[in-house]
Amino acid sequence: MPETRTGGAHGPAPDDVPLPGRAAAAAAGRSHLPAVLAMVACTLLWSMAGVITRHLHRHDGMVLVFWRSGFAAVSLLLVLGALRGPRALARQVTRSPALLWLSAACWCTMYTAFMLALSLTTVAQTLVAVSLGPLFAALLGLVFLRQPVRARTWLAIVVAMLGMAWMFWRNLHATRGAREIEGLLIGLLVPLGAAGNWVLVRHAAGRLPMQAAPMLGAAMSALLVSLLARHLAVDAHDLSWLGFLGVFQLALPGAFAVWAAQRLAPAEVALLGLLEVVFGTLWAWIGAAEVPSASTLIGGALILAALVGNEALGMAGRRGTR
């Protein structure tokens, strides 16, 4: 991607040079807080997936991906078609550059890998793998958006990698089966897809509408697993819950996330996304009696400590420069 500034009307990245002028700074502040609140709402909605999945009758990852992604694609198609008109939406999809389709591929990766990981390992371990998103986003932002990575972020990366290595090492020796290790590895695709997606959406901010990307990603996800799965039938109980997940846990926060990601830096979006780890693990503990293992708690604590410490130091540094 060509070098691009990440300030402007969409709000400055945390490490950017402040915008000149009081009016520009005030406009950036007005757009920043709503975007932060939108991402918090996204994490609250995203965090429902684990506990609801544990109460389904079928736990085949392919089946869960197909119905959840299918409901999300259809609901987004209806909403975007109603807001823009079917012809306008069709023109946007067919005439959009590769950037939109790359973002859709990232959404597809996130949607598919997350549910597959949940079907193979615990909610807590899946969410700890997802929590590496801010680190991947910082690295991709450095490479593609030319956003420098501060020393504190490199330190956070090292600490978080130690936490992830500890969790993997302990699980390799104390896991209840190879399925959990497979689930952890698949779960790592989620933060990779998310980090790439936030960079793409931020890069397109103000130049290209990206609201259709979650719809296309959901459609790609459903199509992909339909080609691989043998039996996709579910009962009425599972169908209703998967419909709920598709609309309220996937489509709605996906639309919010696109809006927020065009106003926040990729690393900031991913850091706010860590609330999903907190909410999701708590819901699974309370609603599904899924107590996190000691290795997951230790590894997750190291990762979260690194990320929260990195953000706290960044906020302190920004206050000191005012």
Summary of the structure (lengths in Angstrom):
residues: 322
radius of gyration: 19.4
end to end distance: 31.9
largest distance: 60.2
contacts: 1183
relative contact order: 0.21
helix: 78%
strand: 0%
